[in-house]
């Protein structure tokens, strides 16, 4: 290798490993210390046998090997012990960390092969898979029930996560330490499904995962995993992430997006607030998109021959065709005039305003007798998932979904209708919007089936099963306008009457 060698931490995770730890340490290939600036970390998770003593003695007997042996004072669990090792790697500036099990189940000899995709810059994480080679795991001694369970769980997880991993349940892993530093792994479980949760975090962070085949070895080590509990925990975590991705239930531990990452992406190709809004805009209309976000909808409207103006507190990062851009904070005086537009879009905006009433009053002050269509969408706080969470004692804000941290006002159907009526709008249509399942499940059979089911439930109860509220309303002028208009028109009419009288008299 040219240049400084990458720093690798070989993290030997250990628990009651007095009979195997020395052999595992001896099997770490010497090539690792040639190719890397490598160190070994043994973390004994509060074992009451001689695991720590054996690690300590091995370090003293091999002074040429950079090595640290630690013991947790209290048992942290399989996941908790990983947190200790990964935090150690981050704090000390390693480039890679490889987790090797102290019970010898995973071959240390495979380390040079497993680190290669990382050193070549092709991966952020490498998993040693026992399932890549057909039936190799069975030949290596994996019990049939574990083999079948592994296959079933992996298939279910691949379906829910949209992945094609051969195995979610291998404990042989090498990570890029800078990637680990970006993940909220400290929020993960201390139990065995930590491994599933960190895979989900990697996927949500769009990390590159590479799988390579490894040999399977099952000896006389004690299995400390309760299979049924593990399967339940794995499926619960995967389902929780599915809800998180759909914006149904925010999960902080699965939130790997940076704070400025926009979650106002277009939801098209299925029943959604954006699809409904586009359908409501006649081709060739003049459209004012208030609170437009990145402006993606404007591009779709331009394709339909519409003349579009977007209003937002931030300018779009890139020009949007011929679209006019007005940059302003909607909490202040309005810097746009609605008179030139046929359709006003207010999509997922009203819930962000400190005083929706004051904003709608300012907006209505510009209306005249020419009717315009207002299309408004907002989350439904009475959605069944939120009700269930409240029943379970949870009310957690997040970066997306109904309880977005930036939401300051929340509505159900009656509340939003009352607000619009109070501010003088004439409601033409109110409908429920299903949850954006295709964002998570893909717009294939599974995603479309989930949307269809949600639509059917909305027909039963839109109040309970609508993820969002969609409203079309007509604009009506304010009383102030009516008074001013009546005065002006009456003056004109009176003048015409007097002129007519004068003509008749003459």
C-alpha positions as CSV (number, residue, x, y, z in Angstrom):
1,X,0.0,0.0,0.0
2,X,1.2,3.5,-0.8
3,X,0.9,6.3,1.8
4,X,0.0,5.8,5.5
5,X,-1.7,2.5,6.3
6,X,-5.3,2.6,7.4
7,X,-5.9,2.2,11.1
8,X,-7.8,-1.0,11.9
9,X,-9.3,-2.0,15.2
10,X,-9.9,-5.7,15.6
11,X,-12.7,-5.7,18.2
12,X,-13.0,-9.1,19.9
13,X,-16.4,-9.1,21.6
14,X,-16.2,-11.5,24.5
15,X,-18.5,-13.1,27.1
16,X,-17.6,-16.2,29.0
17,X,-14.9,-17.0,26.5
18,X,-12.2,-18.4,28.7
19,X,-12.0,-21.7,26.7
20,X,-11.9,-20.0,23.2
21,X,-10.4,-16.4,23.6
22,X,-6.7,-17.4,23.4
23,X,-7.3,-19.5,20.2
24,X,-9.2,-16.6,18.6
25,X,-6.4,-14.1,19.3
26,X,-3.8,-16.6,18.0
27,X,-5.8,-17.0,14.7
28,X,-5.8,-13.3,13.8
29,X,-3.6,-13.2,10.7
30,X,-0.3,-11.6,10.8
31,X,-1.1,-10.0,7.4
32,X,-3.5,-7.7,9.2
33,X,-0.6,-6.1,11.0
34,X,1.3,-5.7,7.8
35,X,-1.5,-4.2,5.7
36,X,-2.9,-2.0,8.5
37,X,-1.8,0.1,11.4
38,X,-3.8,-2.5,13.4
39,X,-4.7,-2.8,17.1
40,X,-6.7,-5.4,19.0
41,X,-9.4,-4.6,21.5
42,X,-10.9,-7.2,23.8
43,X,-14.0,-6.2,25.7
44,X,-15.1,-8.7,28.3
45,X,-18.8,-8.1,29.1
46,X,-18.6,-8.6,32.9
47,X,-17.9,-12.4,32.6
48,X,-17.4,-14.2,36.0
49,X,-15.0,-16.7,34.5
50,X,-11.3,-16.0,33.4
51,X,-12.1,-14.2,30.1
52,X,-10.5,-10.9,31.2
53,X,-7.5,-12.7,32.8
54,X,-6.8,-14.7,29.7
55,X,-6.9,-11.5,27.5
56,X,-4.7,-9.7,29.9
57,X,-2.1,-12.5,30.0
58,X,-2.1,-12.7,26.2
59,X,-1.4,-9.0,25.9
60,X,1.5,-9.3,28.3
61,X,2.9,-12.3,26.5
62,X,2.7,-10.5,23.1
63,X,4.1,-7.0,23.6
64,X,4.7,-6.6,19.9
65,X,0.9,-6.6,19.3
66,X,-0.8,-3.3,20.1
67,X,-3.6,-4.5,22.3
68,X,-6.1,-3.2,24.9
69,X,-8.1,-5.5,27.2
70,X,-11.2,-4.0,28.9
71,X,-13.9,-5.4,31.2
72,X,-17.3,-3.9,31.6
73,X,-18.1,-3.6,35.3
74,X,-21.7,-4.4,34.6
75,X,-23.0,-6.6,31.8
76,X,-24.1,-4.4,28.9
77,X,-25.6,-7.2,26.7
78,X,-24.5,-8.1,23.2
79,X,-25.6,-4.8,21.7
80,X,-24.3,-2.7,24.6
81,X,-20.9,-4.3,24.3
82,X,-20.7,-3.4,20.7
83,X,-21.5,0.2,21.6
84,X,-18.4,0.2,23.8
85,X,-16.2,-1.2,21.1
86,X,-17.5,1.2,18.4
87,X,-17.3,4.2,20.6
88,X,-13.7,3.3,21.5
89,X,-12.9,3.1,17.7
90,X,-14.5,6.5,17.1
91,X,-12.8,8.2,20.0
92,X,-9.4,7.0,19.0
93,X,-9.7,7.9,15.3
94,X,-9.6,4.4,13.7
95,X,-10.5,4.1,10.0
96,X,-12.1,0.6,10.3
97,X,-13.4,-1.6,13.0
98,X,-13.8,-5.4,12.6
99,X,-15.9,-7.3,15.1
100,X,-14.7,-10.8,15.8
101,X,-16.5,-13.0,18.3
102,X,-14.5,-14.4,21.2
103,X,-16.2,-17.7,21.1
104,X,-14.6,-18.6,17.7
105,X,-17.8,-18.9,15.7
106,X,-16.4,-16.6,13.0
107,X,-13.0,-17.2,11.5
108,X,-10.4,-14.5,12.1
109,X,-8.5,-15.8,9.1
110,X,-11.2,-14.2,6.8
111,X,-10.2,-10.7,8.0
112,X,-7.9,-9.8,5.1
113,X,-10.6,-10.8,2.6
114,X,-13.4,-8.9,4.4
115,X,-11.5,-5.7,4.8
116,X,-10.6,-5.4,1.1
117,X,-13.9,-3.8,-0.2
118,X,-13.4,-1.1,2.5
119,X,-9.8,-0.4,1.7
120,X,-10.7,-0.1,-2.0
121,X,-13.4,2.4,-1.2
122,X,-16.2,0.1,-2.5
123,X,-18.1,-0.3,0.8
124,X,-19.0,1.4,4.1
125,X,-19.7,-1.9,5.7
126,X,-18.8,-5.5,4.9
127,X,-20.8,-8.5,6.3
128,X,-19.5,-12.0,6.4
129,X,-22.4,-14.1,5.1
130,X,-22.9,-17.8,5.9
131,X,-25.7,-18.0,3.4
132,X,-24.1,-16.8,0.1
133,X,-22.9,-20.3,-0.7
134,X,-25.9,-22.7,-0.9
135,X,-26.2,-25.0,2.1
136,X,-22.7,-24.1,3.3
137,X,-24.0,-23.1,6.7
138,X,-25.6,-26.6,7.1
139,X,-22.4,-28.3,6.2
140,X,-20.6,-26.1,8.8
141,X,-22.8,-27.4,11.5
142,X,-25.6,-24.7,11.7
143,X,-28.6,-26.5,13.2
144,X,-31.5,-26.9,10.7
145,X,-33.9,-24.9,12.8
146,X,-31.5,-21.9,12.9
147,X,-30.9,-22.2,9.2
148,X,-34.6,-22.2,8.4
149,X,-35.3,-19.4,10.8
150,X,-32.4,-17.3,9.4
151,X,-33.8,-17.8,5.9
152,X,-37.4,-16.9,6.8
153,X,-36.4,-13.8,8.8
154,X,-34.0,-12.6,6.1
155,X,-36.7,-12.9,3.5
156,X,-39.2,-11.0,5.5
157,X,-36.8,-8.3,6.2
158,X,-35.7,-8.0,2.6
159,X,-39.4,-7.6,1.6
160,X,-40.0,-4.9,4.2
161,X,-36.7,-3.0,3.6
162,X,-36.5,-3.4,-0.2
163,X,-33.1,-5.1,0.1
164,X,-31.5,-8.3,-1.3
165,X,-29.2,-9.3,1.5
166,X,-28.4,-13.0,1.8
167,X,-28.3,-12.8,5.6
168,X,-29.3,-10.2,8.2
169,X,-28.0,-12.3,11.2
170,X,-24.3,-12.8,10.8
171,X,-22.2,-11.3,13.6
172,X,-19.1,-11.0,11.5
173,X,-18.9,-7.3,10.4
174,X,-16.4,-4.7,9.4
175,X,-17.4,-1.1,9.4
176,X,-16.0,2.2,8.3
177,X,-15.6,4.2,11.5
178,X,-16.5,7.5,9.9
179,X,-19.8,5.9,8.8
180,X,-20.4,4.5,12.3
181,X,-19.9,8.0,13.7
182,X,-22.8,9.2,11.5
183,X,-25.2,6.6,12.9
184,X,-27.2,6.9,16.1
185,X,-26.1,3.4,17.2
186,X,-26.1,4.5,20.8
187,X,-29.9,4.5,20.7
188,X,-30.0,0.9,19.6
189,X,-31.0,-2.0,21.8
190,X,-28.5,-3.6,24.1
191,X,-29.9,-7.0,23.1
192,X,-29.1,-9.3,20.2
193,X,-31.2,-7.4,17.6
194,X,-28.7,-4.5,17.8
195,X,-27.3,-6.1,14.7
196,X,-30.6,-5.7,12.8
197,X,-31.0,-2.1,14.0
198,X,-27.6,-1.1,12.8
199,X,-28.3,-2.6,9.4
200,X,-31.4,-0.5,9.2
201,X,-29.5,2.6,10.1
202,X,-26.9,1.8,7.4
203,X,-29.7,1.4,4.8
204,X,-31.4,4.6,5.9
205,X,-28.1,6.4,5.6
206,X,-27.7,4.9,2.0
207,X,-24.5,3.3,3.1
208,X,-22.8,0.8,0.7
209,X,-23.0,-2.8,2.1
210,X,-21.0,-5.6,0.7
211,X,-21.5,-9.3,1.6
212,X,-18.8,-11.9,1.2
213,X,-19.0,-15.6,1.9
214,X,-17.4,-16.9,5.1
215,X,-17.1,-20.5,6.5
216,X,-19.6,-21.5,9.2
217,X,-18.4,-23.1,12.4
218,X,-20.6,-24.4,15.2
219,X,-18.7,-25.9,18.1
220,X,-19.6,-26.5,21.7
221,X,-20.1,-22.8,22.5
222,X,-23.2,-22.0,24.5
223,X,-26.0,-20.3,22.5
224,X,-27.3,-17.4,24.6
225,X,-29.9,-16.2,22.1
226,X,-33.6,-16.9,22.8
227,X,-34.7,-17.6,19.2
228,X,-38.4,-16.7,19.5
229,X,-37.7,-13.5,21.4
230,X,-34.9,-12.6,18.9
231,X,-37.3,-13.2,16.0
232,X,-40.0,-11.0,17.6
233,X,-37.5,-8.2,18.3
234,X,-36.1,-8.3,14.8
235,X,-39.5,-8.1,13.2
236,X,-40.7,-5.3,15.6
237,X,-37.6,-3.3,14.7
238,X,-38.1,-3.8,11.0
239,X,-41.8,-2.9,11.2
240,X,-41.0,0.2,13.3
241,X,-38.6,1.3,10.6
242,X,-41.3,0.7,7.9
243,X,-43.6,3.0,9.9
244,X,-40.7,5.5,10.3
245,X,-40.0,5.7,6.6
246,X,-43.6,6.2,5.8
247,X,-43.8,9.1,8.3
248,X,-46.3,7.2,10.4
249,X,-44.3,6.8,13.6
250,X,-41.0,8.7,14.0
251,X,-38.2,6.5,15.3
252,X,-35.2,8.6,16.4
253,X,-32.8,5.6,16.3
254,X,-33.6,5.2,12.6
255,X,-33.3,8.8,11.7
256,X,-30.0,9.1,9.8
257,X,-30.7,12.0,7.5
258,X,-29.0,15.4,8.1
259,X,-31.1,18.2,9.5
260,X,-31.4,20.1,6.3
261,X,-32.4,17.0,4.2
262,X,-35.8,17.9,2.7
263,X,-38.6,15.4,3.4
264,X,-41.0,17.4,1.1
265,X,-40.3,15.2,-1.8
266,X,-43.0,14.6,-4.4
267,X,-45.5,11.8,-3.8
268,X,-46.7,10.9,-7.3
269,X,-47.8,7.8,-9.1
270,X,-50.3,6.8,-6.3
271,X,-53.1,8.2,-4.2
272,X,-51.4,11.1,-2.3
273,X,-51.9,14.8,-1.5
274,X,-49.7,15.8,-4.5
275,X,-51.6,13.5,-6.9
276,X,-54.9,15.0,-5.7
277,X,-53.6,18.5,-6.0
278,X,-52.3,18.0,-9.5
279,X,-55.6,16.5,-10.6
280,X,-57.5,19.6,-9.2
281,X,-55.5,22.1,-11.3
282,X,-56.9,22.6,-14.8
283,X,-54.4,22.6,-17.6
284,X,-53.2,26.0,-18.5
285,X,-54.1,27.6,-15.2
286,X,-52.2,30.3,-13.4
287,X,-51.1,28.8,-10.2
288,X,-49.6,30.3,-7.0
289,X,-47.8,27.6,-5.0
290,X,-47.6,29.1,-1.5
291,X,-45.0,27.4,0.7
292,X,-43.7,25.4,-2.2
293,X,-40.6,23.9,-0.6
294,X,-38.0,22.8,-3.2
295,X,-40.5,23.5,-6.0
296,X,-40.9,20.0,-7.4
297,X,-44.6,20.4,-7.9
298,X,-44.0,23.5,-10.1
299,X,-42.1,21.4,-12.6
300,X,-45.1,19.0,-12.9
301,X,-47.5,21.9,-13.3
302,X,-45.4,23.5,-16.0
303,X,-45.6,20.2,-17.9
304,X,-49.3,20.7,-17.9
305,X,-49.0,24.2,-19.5
306,X,-49.6,26.1,-16.2
307,X,-48.1,29.4,-15.4
308,X,-46.6,29.0,-12.0
309,X,-45.3,31.3,-9.2
310,X,-43.8,29.7,-6.1
311,X,-43.5,31.4,-2.7
312,X,-41.3,30.0,0.1
313,X,-38.9,31.3,2.8
314,X,-36.0,29.7,0.9
315,X,-35.3,30.0,-2.8
316,X,-35.2,26.7,-4.7
317,X,-31.7,25.3,-5.0
318,X,-32.0,25.2,-8.8
319,X,-34.1,27.2,-11.3
320,X,-37.5,25.7,-12.1
321,X,-38.1,26.3,-15.8
322,X,-40.1,29.6,-16.3
323,X,-41.5,29.5,-12.8
324,X,-41.4,32.9,-11.0
325,X,-39.9,32.7,-7.5
326,X,-40.9,34.9,-4.5
327,X,-38.9,34.5,-1.3
328,X,-40.6,35.5,1.9
329,X,-41.6,34.3,5.3
330,X,-45.3,33.7,5.4
331,X,-45.5,35.0,9.0
332,X,-45.0,38.5,7.8
333,X,-46.9,40.9,5.4
334,X,-47.6,39.2,2.1
335,X,-45.3,40.2,-0.7
336,X,-47.4,38.7,-3.5
337,X,-50.7,39.5,-5.1
338,X,-53.3,36.8,-5.7
339,X,-55.3,38.7,-8.3
340,X,-53.4,37.2,-11.3
341,X,-54.0,33.5,-10.3
342,X,-56.7,31.0,-10.8
343,X,-55.5,28.4,-8.2
344,X,-53.8,28.9,-4.9
345,X,-51.9,25.9,-3.5
346,X,-51.3,25.6,0.3
347,X,-49.9,22.1,0.6
348,X,-48.6,21.0,4.0
349,X,-48.1,24.7,5.0
350,X,-50.8,25.7,7.4
351,X,-49.5,23.5,10.2
352,X,-46.1,25.3,10.1
353,X,-47.5,28.7,10.8
354,X,-47.7,30.2,14.3
355,X,-51.0,31.9,13.5
356,X,-52.9,30.3,10.6
357,X,-55.8,32.6,11.3
358,X,-53.7,35.7,10.8
359,X,-52.2,34.3,7.6
360,X,-55.6,33.4,6.1
361,X,-56.9,36.9,7.1
362,X,-54.0,38.5,5.2
363,X,-54.6,36.2,2.3
364,X,-58.4,36.9,2.2
365,X,-57.8,40.7,2.3
366,X,-56.7,40.3,-1.3
367,X,-59.7,38.5,-2.6
368,X,-62.4,40.1,-4.7
369,X,-65.6,38.8,-6.4
370,X,-63.5,36.7,-8.9
371,X,-63.6,33.2,-7.4
372,X,-60.3,31.4,-7.1
373,X,-59.7,27.8,-6.0
374,X,-57.8,27.1,-2.8
375,X,-56.2,23.6,-2.5
376,X,-55.0,22.9,1.0
377,X,-53.5,19.8,2.6
378,X,-52.5,19.2,6.2
379,X,-51.8,16.2,8.5
380,X,-54.6,14.6,10.3
381,X,-53.7,14.5,14.0
382,X,-56.6,12.1,14.6
383,X,-55.0,9.4,12.4
384,X,-55.3,6.0,14.0
385,X,-51.6,5.5,14.5
386,X,-51.4,8.7,16.5
387,X,-54.4,7.6,18.6
388,X,-52.8,4.3,19.3
389,X,-49.6,6.0,20.3
390,X,-51.4,8.3,22.7
391,X,-53.2,5.2,24.1
392,X,-49.8,3.7,24.7
393,X,-48.5,6.8,26.4
394,X,-46.3,8.0,23.5
395,X,-46.3,11.5,21.9
396,X,-42.9,11.8,20.1
397,X,-42.1,14.6,17.7
398,X,-39.7,13.9,14.8
399,X,-38.3,15.4,11.6
400,X,-41.1,14.1,9.4
401,X,-44.6,12.8,9.5
402,X,-47.6,14.1,11.4
403,X,-45.6,15.1,14.5
404,X,-42.9,16.9,12.5
405,X,-40.9,19.1,14.9
406,X,-41.6,22.1,12.7
407,X,-45.4,21.7,13.1
408,X,-46.8,24.4,15.4
409,X,-50.5,23.8,14.8
410,X,-52.2,20.4,14.3
411,X,-55.7,19.8,12.8
412,X,-58.3,17.1,12.5
413,X,-61.1,17.4,9.8
414,X,-63.5,19.5,11.9
415,X,-60.8,21.9,13.0
416,X,-59.5,22.7,9.5
417,X,-63.0,23.0,8.1
418,X,-64.0,25.4,10.9
419,X,-60.8,27.5,10.4
420,X,-61.5,27.9,6.7
421,X,-65.2,28.7,7.2
422,X,-64.4,31.2,9.9
423,X,-62.0,32.9,7.5
424,X,-64.6,33.1,4.8
425,X,-63.8,30.3,2.5
426,X,-66.6,28.2,0.9
427,X,-65.6,24.5,1.1
428,X,-66.2,22.5,-2.0
429,X,-64.6,19.2,-1.2
430,X,-63.0,17.4,1.7
431,X,-61.4,14.0,1.4
432,X,-58.9,11.8,3.3
433,X,-55.4,11.0,2.0
434,X,-53.8,7.6,2.6
435,X,-50.4,7.3,4.1
436,X,-47.5,7.3,1.6
437,X,-46.7,3.6,1.8
438,X,-45.0,3.5,-1.6
439,X,-42.2,5.8,-0.2
440,X,-41.2,2.8,1.9
441,X,-42.6,-0.3,0.2
442,X,-42.0,0.8,-3.3
443,X,-44.7,1.5,-5.9
444,X,-45.0,-2.1,-6.7
445,X,-47.6,-4.7,-5.7
446,X,-46.9,-4.3,-2.0
447,X,-47.0,-0.5,-1.9
448,X,-50.1,-0.3,-4.1
449,X,-51.9,-2.9,-2.0
450,X,-51.1,-1.0,1.2
451,X,-52.5,2.2,-0.3
452,X,-55.6,0.4,-1.6
453,X,-56.3,-1.0,1.9
454,X,-55.8,2.5,3.4
455,X,-58.3,3.9,0.9
456,X,-60.8,1.3,1.7
457,X,-60.5,2.1,5.4
458,X,-60.9,5.8,4.7
459,X,-64.2,5.0,3.1
460,X,-65.2,3.5,6.4
461,X,-63.9,6.4,8.5
462,X,-62.0,9.2,7.0
463,X,-61.6,10.8,10.4
464,X,-59.8,7.7,11.8
465,X,-57.9,6.3,8.8
466,X,-56.8,9.4,6.8
467,X,-53.1,10.3,7.1
468,X,-53.7,13.7,5.6
469,X,-56.7,16.0,5.0
470,X,-57.3,17.4,1.5
471,X,-59.6,20.4,1.0
472,X,-60.7,22.3,-2.0
473,X,-62.4,25.6,-1.3
474,X,-63.6,28.7,-3.1
475,X,-62.3,32.2,-2.2
476,X,-64.8,34.8,-1.0
477,X,-64.0,38.5,-0.4
478,X,-63.7,39.9,3.1
479,X,-66.3,42.2,4.7
480,X,-63.9,45.1,4.3
481,X,-63.7,44.5,0.6
482,X,-67.5,44.2,0.4
483,X,-68.0,47.6,2.2
484,X,-65.4,49.3,0.0
485,X,-66.9,47.7,-3.2
486,X,-70.4,48.6,-2.2
487,X,-69.5,52.2,-1.6
488,X,-67.7,52.5,-4.9
489,X,-70.3,50.7,-6.9
490,X,-73.2,52.5,-5.1
491,X,-71.5,55.9,-5.8
492,X,-71.1,54.9,-9.5
493,X,-74.7,53.6,-9.6
494,X,-76.0,56.8,-8.0
495,X,-74.1,58.9,-10.5
496,X,-75.6,56.9,-13.4
497,X,-79.1,57.4,-11.9
498,X,-78.6,61.1,-11.6
499,X,-77.3,61.3,-15.1
500,X,-80.3,59.3,-16.4
501,X,-82.6,61.6,-14.5
502,X,-80.9,64.7,-16.0
503,X,-81.3,63.3,-19.5
504,X,-84.9,62.6,-19.0
505,X,-85.5,66.0,-17.6
506,X,-83.7,67.6,-20.5
